[in-house]
Amino acid sequence: MLRTIELILGIPPMSQYDAAATPMWRSFASTSDSKGFTARPANINLSEKNTAMNEWQRRSEKFDLAKEDAVPDLEFNKVLWHGLKGDHVPFPAPRRAAFFKQTKMADRD
């Protein structure tokens, strides 16, 4: 989405990730679609609370969420991972890589 906004505003990419991102060209049409839509009501209880009592709940209670970036990233990611995936799915190791977008070059022979 960010790459699309940069292109619309005519500004250069802010990072290598933006530069390598595929713009959302197929999300837009050349003509507007003025058809309405029918909203569907929520099918889950929005007032329901998670009352899980486990190791991940205890760790998350120790986080200082009053200030942004006060929680250690790795610890926070582990709590989120195991809270969503469960204890049976191992936490993945970080992957670091640069993006490389290969373009076709004309054969000069």
Backbone as a chain_set.jsonl record, in Angstrom:
{"seq": "MLRTIELILGIPPMSQYDAAATPMWRSFASTSDSKGFTARPANINLSEKNTAMNEWQRRSEKFDLAKEDAVPDLEFNKVLWHGLKGDHVPFPAPRRAAFFKQTKMADRD", "coords": {"N": [[0.824, -1.189, 0.0], [1.931, 1.216, 0.799], [3.855, 1.691, -1.188], [2.199, 2.158, -3.38], [0.948, 4.54, -2.605], [3.177, 6.225, -2.567], [3.785, 6.268, -5.307], [1.46, 7.469, -6.351], [1.675, 10.007, -5.207], [4.002, 10.778, -6.354], [6.531, 10.533, -5.197], [9.835, 9.357, -4.287], [10.706, 5.917, -3.374], [10.81, 5.155, 0.134], [12.35, 3.24, 1.316], [14.252, 0.204, 0.787], [12.429, -1.813, 0.884], [10.012, -0.654, 0.166], [10.685, 0.033, -2.458], [10.91, -2.475, -3.65], [8.375, -3.449, -3.469], [5.311, -4.549, -4.934], [3.182, -2.454, -6.673], [-0.291, -1.603, -6.075], [-1.792, -1.924, -8.523], [-3.818, -3.489, -9.721], [-5.926, -3.117, -8.065], [-7.396, -0.957, -8.665], [-9.625, 0.712, -10.948], [-10.235, 2.13, -14.204], [-12.624, 3.395, -14.433], [-15.243, 4.593, -12.289], [-17.049, 2.735, -9.78], [-20.175, 2.871, -8.794], [-21.907, 1.317, -7.374], [-23.623, 0.25, -4.476], [-23.12, -1.367, -1.262], [-23.911, -4.12, 0.882], [-23.906, -4.038, 4.26], [-22.781, -6.368, 6.644], [-23.749, -7.671, 9.777], [-21.708, -8.058, 12.75], [-20.574, -11.321, 13.587], [-19.604, -12.322, 15.899], [-19.075, -12.146, 19.436], [-18.323, -9.053, 20.525], [-17.776, -8.143, 23.022], [-16.691, -10.155, 24.476], [-14.115, -11.522, 26.521], [-10.695, -12.569, 26.638], [-9.724, -14.992, 28.768], [-7.528, -16.523, 29.338], [-5.135, -18.289, 31.24], [-1.934, -18.62, 31.374], [1.564, -19.294, 30.604], [2.228, -17.374, 28.644], [0.373, -15.391, 28.981], [1.096, -14.522, 31.544], [3.671, -13.526, 31.001], [3.041, -11.441, 29.23], [1.687, -9.672, 30.872], [3.707, -8.404, 32.221], [4.748, -6.575, 30.492], [5.502, -3.201, 29.617], [3.249, -1.311, 28.399], [2.598, 1.305, 28.319], [4.205, 3.128, 27.09], [5.361, 3.64, 23.798], [7.377, 1.267, 22.049], [8.613, 0.241, 24.337], [8.639, -2.366, 25.026], [10.55, -5.318, 24.696], [11.285, -6.353, 21.422], [11.686, -9.052, 20.468], [10.79, -10.644, 22.619], [8.128, -9.799, 22.809], [7.177, -10.603, 20.285], [7.442, -13.379, 20.556], [5.545, -13.927, 22.568], [3.198, -13.12, 21.247], [3.272, -14.92, 19.055], [3.129, -17.547, 20.242], [0.793, -17.209, 21.66], [-1.075, -17.003, 19.619], [-0.543, -19.168, 17.863], [-0.096, -21.324, 19.508], [1.524, -23.575, 21.887], [2.651, -25.733, 20.626], [3.694, -25.116, 18.139], [6.773, -24.245, 16.928], [8.647, -21.252, 17.577], [9.655, -19.217, 14.912], [12.965, -18.623, 13.601], [14.559, -15.417, 13.148], [14.476, -13.965, 9.887], [16.576, -12.501, 7.637], [17.02, -10.462, 4.863], [17.838, -8.96, 1.727], [15.883, -7.293, -0.724], [15.622, -8.166, -4.109], [14.906, -7.248, -7.257], [14.588, -8.65, -10.212], [15.086, -7.659, -13.536], [14.151, -8.031, -16.95], [16.601, -8.077, -19.428], [17.526, -6.787, -22.583], [18.774, -8.869, -25.12], [22.037, -8.508, -26.114], [23.528, -9.568, -28.115]], "CA": [[0.0, 0.0, 0.0], [2.804, 2.384, 0.889], [4.458, 1.909, -2.51], [1.159, 2.741, -4.224], [0.796, 5.938, -2.181], [4.365, 6.947, -3.045], [3.641, 6.469, -6.753], [0.391, 8.447, -6.573], [2.19, 11.326, -4.829], [5.195, 11.088, -7.148], [7.732, 10.613, -4.37], [10.642, 8.142, -4.402], [10.529, 4.966, -2.273], [11.503, 5.531, 1.363], [13.248, 2.175, 1.721], [14.388, -0.868, -0.201], [11.21, -2.612, 0.943], [9.041, 0.047, -0.675], [11.122, -0.056, -3.847], [10.693, -3.831, -4.152], [6.962, -3.812, -3.344], [4.486, -4.452, -6.131], [2.081, -1.514, -6.45], [-1.631, -2.189, -6.109], [-2.393, -1.512, -9.783], [-5.036, -4.248, -10.03], [-6.981, -2.762, -7.114], [-8.075, 0.239, -9.145], [-10.159, 0.651, -12.302], [-10.217, 3.437, -14.855], [-13.948, 3.999, -14.237], [-15.73, 4.392, -10.918], [-18.14, 1.785, -9.565], [-21.006, 3.55, -7.799], [-22.812, 0.374, -6.725], [-23.507, 0.204, -3.025], [-22.843, -2.681, -0.698], [-24.734, -4.446, 2.033], [-23.08, -4.311, 5.443], [-23.197, -7.539, 7.413], [-23.46, -7.475, 11.207], [-20.662, -8.904, 13.324], [-21.109, -12.616, 14.014], [-18.898, -12.726, 17.116], [-19.335, -11.278, 20.577], [-17.24, -8.084, 20.635], [-17.539, -7.869, 24.439], [-16.072, -11.327, 25.099], [-12.718, -11.32, 26.909], [-9.832, -13.742, 26.713], [-9.383, -15.205, 30.174], [-6.499, -17.575, 29.401], [-4.132, -18.164, 32.295], [-0.812, -19.476, 30.996], [2.871, -18.643, 30.635], [2.255, -16.22, 27.729], [-0.43, -14.365, 29.638], [1.914, -13.979, 32.637], [4.742, -12.7, 30.409], [2.501, -10.218, 28.634], [1.305, -8.745, 31.939], [4.908, -7.687, 32.663], [5.135, -5.588, 29.483], [5.136, -1.81, 29.836], [2.603, -0.858, 27.172], [2.247, 2.712, 28.476], [5.04, 3.917, 26.175], [5.694, 2.895, 22.585], [8.703, 0.654, 21.925], [9.2, -0.076, 25.635], [8.649, -3.823, 25.15], [11.553, -5.932, 23.811], [10.637, -6.889, 20.223], [11.729, -10.508, 20.382], [9.919, -11.191, 23.663], [6.756, -9.493, 22.421], [6.85, -11.477, 19.158], [7.269, -14.747, 21.071], [4.259, -13.987, 23.259], [2.161, -13.092, 20.217], [3.335, -16.16, 18.27], [2.614, -18.682, 20.997], [-0.593, -16.927, 22.004], [-1.91, -17.251, 18.442], [-0.27, -20.477, 17.248], [-0.058, -22.373, 20.519], [2.862, -24.001, 22.321], [3.134, -26.843, 19.8], [4.34, -24.598, 16.924], [7.992, -23.542, 17.36], [8.849, -19.861, 17.154], [10.641, -19.215, 13.83], [14.143, -17.76, 13.725], [14.45, -14.245, 12.277], [15.025, -14.061, 8.537], [17.004, -11.197, 7.144], [17.412, -10.54, 3.458], [17.577, -7.776, 0.916], [15.032, -7.59, -1.869], [16.246, -7.981, -5.4], [13.895, -7.38, -8.29], [15.292, -8.861, -11.469], [14.384, -7.179, -14.731], [14.616, -8.657, -18.184], [17.455, -7.204, -20.221], [17.555, -7.152, -23.998], [19.974, -9.617, -25.522], [22.886, -7.582, -26.9], [24.31, -10.294, -29.114]], "C": [[0.869, 1.253, 0.0], [3.437, 2.71, -0.462], [3.453, 2.568, -3.451], [0.964, 4.216, -3.882], [1.976, 6.767, -2.677], [4.26, 7.232, -4.537], [2.575, 7.512, -7.065], [0.89, 9.858, -6.279], [3.435, 11.731, -5.605], [6.453, 11.24, -6.326], [8.52, 9.308, -4.502], [10.381, 7.197, -3.219], [11.356, 5.375, -1.062], [12.49, 4.468, 1.825], [13.35, 1.147, 0.601], [13.133, -1.739, -0.236], [10.116, -1.97, 0.091], [9.401, -0.108, -2.15], [10.824, -1.426, -4.446], [9.224, -4.242, -4.117], [6.239, -3.649, -4.674], [3.333, -3.495, -5.848], [0.727, -2.205, -6.627], [-2.394, -1.774, -7.367], [-3.732, -2.195, -10.027], [-6.184, -3.927, -9.08], [-7.82, -1.585, -7.596], [-8.537, 0.035, -10.584], [-10.14, 2.056, -12.896], [-11.57, 4.147, -14.741], [-14.428, 3.695, -12.82], [-16.895, 3.406, -10.9], [-19.008, 2.343, -8.445], [-22.022, 2.62, -7.138], [-22.577, 0.386, -5.217], [-23.142, -1.19, -2.554], [-23.751, -2.873, 0.503], [-23.825, -4.812, 3.191], [-23.652, -5.514, 6.18], [-22.849, -7.319, 8.88], [-22.371, -8.439, 11.676], [-21.282, -10.207, 13.805], [-20.342, -13.184, 15.218], [-19.217, -11.725, 18.216], [-18.142, -10.341, 20.77], [-16.914, -7.731, 22.082], [-16.832, -9.014, 25.144], [-14.594, -11.067, 25.377], [-11.976, -12.637, 26.939], [-9.384, -13.89, 28.163], [-8.339, -16.306, 30.341], [-5.505, -17.268, 30.518], [-3.012, -19.134, 31.956], [0.481, -18.666, 31.033], [2.879, -17.369, 29.794], [1.433, -15.071, 28.286], [0.386, -13.714, 30.749], [3.038, -13.096, 32.099], [4.192, -11.381, 29.876], [2.066, -9.204, 29.689], [2.492, -7.927, 32.437], [5.342, -6.597, 31.688], [4.65, -4.196, 29.871], [4.567, -1.267, 28.529], [2.193, 0.608, 27.242], [3.041, 3.603, 27.522], [5.414, 3.053, 24.982], [7.146, 2.419, 22.618], [9.376, 0.356, 23.263], [9.313, -1.58, 25.85], [9.722, -4.382, 24.222], [10.865, -6.656, 22.646], [10.568, -8.405, 20.206], [10.787, -11.151, 21.397], [8.443, -10.982, 23.307], [6.307, -10.399, 21.278], [6.643, -12.92, 19.603], [5.921, -14.904, 21.763], [3.12, -13.995, 22.247], [2.106, -14.41, 19.449], [2.676, -17.318, 19.019], [1.17, -18.464, 21.45], [-1.543, -17.234, 20.849], [-1.764, -18.668, 17.892], [-0.308, -21.628, 18.239], [1.375, -22.788, 20.829], [3.468, -25.068, 21.417], [3.833, -26.387, 18.518], [5.57, -23.809, 17.346], [8.086, -22.13, 16.778], [9.922, -19.826, 16.065], [11.806, -18.264, 14.113], [13.965, -16.554, 12.812], [15.091, -14.505, 10.926], [15.376, -12.659, 8.066], [17.483, -11.358, 5.713], [17.143, -9.198, 2.802], [16.697, -8.2, -0.25], [15.787, -7.301, -3.146], [15.188, -8.24, -6.453], [14.608, -7.471, -9.625], [14.443, -8.363, -12.624], [14.978, -7.858, -15.948], [15.449, -7.644, -18.948], [17.454, -7.702, -21.649], [18.87, -7.869, -24.295], [20.796, -8.735, -26.456], [23.729, -8.291, -27.938], [23.766, -10.125, -30.508]], "O": [[0.584, 2.223, -0.703], [3.542, 3.878, -0.834], [3.82, 3.444, -4.235], [0.83, 5.048, -4.78], [1.793, 7.887, -3.155], [4.61, 8.324, -4.984], [2.766, 8.349, -7.948], [0.571, 10.797, -7.008], [3.877, 12.878, -5.532], [7.353, 11.99, -6.704], [7.938, 8.264, -4.796], [9.89, 7.634, -2.178], [12.469, 5.88, -1.207], [13.372, 4.753, 2.635], [12.631, 1.214, -0.396], [12.814, -2.332, -1.266], [9.385, -2.662, -0.617], [8.532, -0.351, -2.988], [10.515, -1.524, -5.634], [8.862, -5.276, -4.677], [6.521, -2.728, -5.441], [2.586, -3.694, -4.891], [0.631, -3.26, -7.254], [-3.533, -1.317, -7.272], [-4.678, -1.557, -10.489], [-7.298, -4.416, -9.27], [-8.843, -1.26, -6.993], [-7.925, -0.716, -11.344], [-10.04, 3.045, -12.171], [-11.652, 5.36, -14.93], [-14.068, 2.676, -12.231], [-17.626, 3.267, -11.88], [-18.622, 2.294, -7.277], [-22.906, 3.085, -6.418], [-21.442, 0.519, -4.758], [-22.886, -2.083, -3.362], [-24.285, -1.916, 1.063], [-23.066, -5.777, 3.116], [-24.867, -5.65, 6.317], [-21.763, -6.829, 9.19], [-22.149, -9.491, 11.077], [-22.379, -10.21, 14.363], [-20.426, -14.377, 15.512], [-19.587, -10.585, 17.938], [-17.059, -10.795, 21.141], [-15.896, -7.092, 22.349], [-16.413, -8.865, 26.292], [-13.903, -10.46, 24.56], [-12.551, -13.687, 27.229], [-8.735, -12.999, 28.711], [-8.282, -16.949, 31.389], [-5.096, -16.123, 30.707], [-3.123, -20.332, 32.219], [0.49, -17.505, 31.44], [3.482, -16.376, 30.2], [1.769, -13.905, 28.08], [0.376, -12.491, 30.887], [3.33, -12.043, 32.666], [4.807, -10.329, 30.051], [2.075, -8.001, 29.428], [2.3, -6.86, 33.019], [6.205, -5.782, 32.014], [3.543, -4.027, 30.381], [5.313, -0.82, 27.657], [1.521, 1.109, 26.341], [2.604, 4.704, 27.184], [5.744, 1.877, 25.135], [8.024, 3.098, 23.152], [10.6, 0.23, 23.315], [10.011, -2.022, 26.763], [9.803, -3.964, 23.067], [9.969, -7.473, 22.86], [9.507, -8.978, 19.958], [10.068, -12.096, 21.07], [7.619, -11.878, 23.485], [5.186, -10.908, 21.294], [5.764, -13.609, 19.085], [5.232, -15.905, 21.565], [2.183, -14.784, 22.37], [1.027, -14.954, 19.217], [1.78, -17.981, 18.496], [0.413, -19.423, 21.606], [-2.673, -17.67, 21.065], [-2.751, -19.292, 17.501], [-0.528, -22.777, 17.855], [2.313, -22.405, 20.131], [4.68, -25.281, 21.444], [4.502, -27.192, 17.871], [5.443, -22.806, 18.048], [7.664, -21.865, 15.652], [11.01, -20.361, 16.277], [11.645, -17.239, 14.777], [13.283, -16.657, 11.792], [16.117, -15.178, 10.831], [14.545, -11.751, 8.104], [18.248, -12.268, 5.394], [16.322, -8.409, 3.271], [16.766, -9.342, -0.705], [16.506, -6.307, -3.246], [14.636, -9.338, -6.528], [15.166, -6.487, -10.111], [13.239, -8.612, -12.684], [16.156, -8.215, -15.969], [15.051, -6.489, -19.099], [17.389, -8.907, -21.893], [19.928, -7.508, -23.779], [20.292, -8.271, -27.479], [24.569, -7.662, -28.581], [24.32, -10.678, -31.459]]}, "num_chains": 1, "name": "protein.A"}
